[in-house]
Amino acid sequence: MKTKLALAAVLAALALTACAKKEEAAAVVDAAATEAAAAATDAAAAATDAAAAATDAAGAAVDATADAVTEAADATVDAATAVVEEAKQ
């Protein structure tokens, strides 16, 4: 009888220890999930900033291209006008 009582006490102690370890593991998992969520938020913010910078750079490139085309067209008109004027003489 005393042996059964001792074994029951040991089994109860093991069960309580196992439950405590599960709670600790759950807390560690929750902390890791919180850190992962924070890292994902930071990554999303960085991606948003990078996209904004790329958009700004693309806009600047479009503006520069438009300016270059305008200047080339003006130069072409000037050259054609000069050729016509020379041909008239």
C-alpha positions in Angstrom: 0.0 0.0 0.0 2.8 2.4 0.9 4.5 1.6 -2.4 1.4 2.4 -4.4 1.1 5.7 -2.5 4.7 6.5 -3.2 4.3 5.7 -6.9 1.2 7.8 -7.1 3.0 10.7 -5.5 5.9 10.4 -7.9 3.5 10.2 -10.9 1.6 13.2 -9.6 4.9 15.1 -9.3 5.9 14.2 -12.8 2.5 15.3 -14.2 2.8 18.6 -12.4 6.3 19.1 -13.7 5.2 18.3 -17.3 2.3 20.8 -17.1 4.7 23.5 -15.8 7.1 22.9 -18.7 4.2 23.2 -21.2 3.3 26.6 -19.8 6.9 27.8 -20.0 7.1 26.5 -23.6 3.9 28.4 -24.5 5.3 31.6 -23.1 8.5 31.2 -25.1 6.4 30.6 -28.3 4.3 33.6 -27.6 7.4 35.8 -27.1 8.9 34.4 -30.4 5.6 35.1 -32.2 5.6 38.7 -30.9 9.2 39.2 -32.1 8.4 37.8 -35.5 5.4 40.0 -35.9 7.5 43.1 -35.0 10.1 42.0 -37.5 7.5 41.6 -40.2 6.1 45.0 -39.4 9.5 46.6 -39.7 10.1 44.7 -43.0 6.8 46.0 -44.4 7.7 49.5 -43.4 11.1 49.2 -45.1 9.4 47.8 -48.2 7.0 50.7 -48.3 9.8 53.2 -48.0 11.7 51.5 -50.8 8.7 51.5 -53.0 8.2 55.2 -52.4 11.8 55.9 -53.2 11.5 53.9 -56.4 8.4 55.8 -57.4 10.2 59.1 -56.8 13.2 57.9 -58.9 10.9 56.8 -61.7 9.1 60.1 -61.7 12.4 61.9 -61.9 13.5 59.7 -64.8 10.3 60.4 -66.7 10.8 64.2 -66.1 14.4 64.0 -67.3 13.4 62.0 -70.4 10.6 64.5 -71.2 13.1 67.4 -70.9 15.6 65.7 -73.2 13.0 64.9 -75.8 11.8 68.5 -75.8 15.3 69.8 -76.2 16.0 67.4 -79.0 12.8 68.4 -80.8 13.6 72.1 -80.4 17.1 71.4 -81.8 15.6 69.5 -84.7 13.2 72.4 -85.5 16.0 74.9 -85.4 18.2 72.8 -87.7 15.3 72.3 -90.2 14.6 76.0 -90.1 18.2 76.8 -90.8 18.3 74.4 -93.7 15.1 75.9 -95.2 16.5 79.4 -94.8 19.7 78.4 -96.5 17.8 76.8 -99.3 15.9 80.0 -99.9 19.1 81.9 -100.5 
